[in-house]
Amino acid sequence: MQKGLFITFEGADGCGKTTQLNLLKNYLEAEGFDVLVTREPGAKGLGEKVREILLNYDGEVSDRCESFLFLADRAQHIDIIVNPAIKKGKIVLCDRHTDSTVAYQGYGRGLNIEQINMLNNLATNGRKPDLTFVFDVDIETSMSRVGNQKDRMESAGKEFFNRVRQGYLEIAKKDPQRVKILDATKTIEEVFNDLKLIFNETLSR
C-alpha cells in the first residue's frame, strides 16, 4: 500500500465500536500492516487533558463550549497525530471523529449542523476519513451496555440518544460511499465479519 488510510469508528455509547476497532487492529497487524490506534477526544498528549474536562467536569458546560472543546481537540489530533501517521503509510484507526460532533452536538444538542460541518472542516483542514463504520444499536441495548457508571456525556438521557442515533443514520444516508452502517445487535464475531468484508472492498479500490 503506497499511502495510509484514515478509518473512523462511530456510534452511540455501548455500541461495541471500540471492541471492533481492536479486532480490526489485530487482524491488520497479523496481515503485516502498520497500524495506529487513536481516539477523540483524548488522543495522547494535550487531548487527554481536554477529554478529562469534556467527560468529567462537574460544573455547567454550555452546548457551544462543549462543541469548541471537541473541535480544539480535533485540530490538535489531526495536525500532530493523524496526518503524520498517514504520510508514513500507516492505517489510522480512530475511535470517534467529526461525525460524533455532528451526531451528538448537532442532532443531539440541537446546534446548527451546517455550522458544525464548517467548523469540522476548519478543525481538520479538510481531512476526511477514507472509511467510517457506524455501529447501530437500539437505545435500550446501548444504555444497558453502558451500565450505571456513566460519564457526563453518557448521562444525557434516552431522548438525547435517540436523536444521536437518528443523526448517525442521516449522516450515512448523505454520504453512503464513506459511511457504512453495521448492525451492532449481532454477535461480536458476526459484526466483525461484516466489517472485514467492507474493509477489504475499500482496500481493493
N, C-alpha and C positions, 0 to 999 in steps of 0.2 A: 504494500500500500504506500503510495507516494506522499499522501497528505493525511493529517489527522482527521478525526471525526469528533463532533460535539453532540452527545446524546443526553437528553434530559428525561427525568422520571417525575411524573406528576400524579396528583390525585389527592383526595381528602385524607385527613389523618386516619391511620388504621387501614389503609387500602392495601398495604403489603409492598409498596414500591421499593422500600429500602432492602427488603429481602430479595426482590427480583434484581435490583441493581447489583447486589453482592454475588448472586448466582451468575449474572452475565459477566461480571469481573472475573470470576474463577474460570468460566468457560473460555473467555477470550485469552486469558493468560496461559491456559493449557494449550491453546492454539498458537501460542507464540507472539501474541500482540502485546505491545507496551501500553499499559492502562493506567490512567489517573482517576481516582475516585475523589469527588469533592461534593460540596453542598452549598445551598443558600437557604437562609442566611447562615453564616458561621464557618466559612472556609478558614483555613489555617491563617493565623495572624490577627490582623485588625478585625476580620469578620467574626471571630469568636467573641469579641467584646460587644459587637453590635447584636449578635444573636442573644447574648445574655440579657440585654436591655429589652429586646423585642419579645422574648418568651417569658421573662421572669420579673420584669419591672412591675411593682405592685401599686404604683400610682396611676393616675389617669393619663392616657395617651390618646391624643386626637387622631382621627382616622387619617388626616393628611400627613401628620407627623409620622405615623406608622408607615405610610407609603414611602415617604422620603428616606426613612431609615433603611428600608429594604432596597431602595434604589442606590443609596450610597454604598451599601454592602456589595451590590451587584457591580457597580463601576470598578471598585477595587478588585473584586473577584475576577472579572473579565480581563482587566489590564495586567494584573500581577500573576494570576494563576492559569486561567483558561487559554488565553491567546498564546503565551509562550509554550505551553504544552502541545497545542495543536501544531505550531510551527515545527516542533520536534518530531511530528508524526505520531503522537500519542492519540489513543482513543480516550476522550474525556467523558466520564460518566458522572452526571451531576444530579444530585438529589434536590429537586426544585430549581426553578429559574423564572423567566419572565411570565410564563403562563400562570404561575402561582399568584403573582401580583394582580393579574387581570381577574382571575377567578375569585380570590379572597377579598382584595380591596375594591375591585370593580363590581363584580356581581354580588359578592358577599356584603360588603360595606356600602355599596351603592354609589361609589365615586365615579366620576366621568371616565368611561372606558377609552374614548379617543385620546384624552389627555394622558391616561396611563400608558397607552401604546406609544405615544410620542415621547414620554419620559423614559420608558423602557428602551426605546431606540437610542435616546441620548446616552443613557447609562451604559449600554453595550457597544456604543459606537457602530451600530448597525449589525453586529454579530448576531446571527440567529442559529439555533440548533439545527443540525442536519437531520435529526430524527427525535421525536418526542413520544414517549409512551405515557398514556393516561390510564391509570388503573381504576376502573369504575366499579363502585360497590354501593349498595343501598346504605342510607344513613344509619339505620338501626345496627347493621353489621359493623359499620365503621366505628360508631360510638362504643359498641360493646368491646371491640378490639382494643380501643384506647384505654378502657378501664376507668378507674376512679381517680387516678393520679394524673390530672390534666394541667398543662401549662396554660398561659394566658390565652393563646390562640385556640387551643383545644376546648376551652370553656365557653366558647361563643354561643352555643345553643343549637338546637335542631333546625330551626328555620334558617339560621345563617348557613349551616352546612348543606341544607337543601339548595339554597341559592348558589353556593360554591359548586355543588355537583352539576347543576344545570349550566353554570358558567363553563365548566370544562367541556361539556357536551357541545356547547355553542362554539367554543374555540376550535374543537375538532371538526365541526361542520364547516367552518370558514376556511380551514387550512388542512384539508384531508391528505395532501401529499406529505406533509411533515408530521402531523399529529395522528397517532394511531390509538384507538380505544381498545383496551383489553378488559375482558370480563374477570374482575378480581374476586368474584364469588366462587370461582373454580378452585381446585386444589393448587397448591404451590407448584407442583410438577406440571399440571395442565397449563397454568398461566405461563410458566417458563417455556414450555414447548411452543405456545402461541407466539411468545416474544421472539424466540430464536428464528422462527420462520420469517417474521417481519424483518428482523435484523439482517439475516442472510440475504434477503431480497435487496435491502438497502446497500449492503456491502458489494453485491454483484453489479450494481449500477455504475 
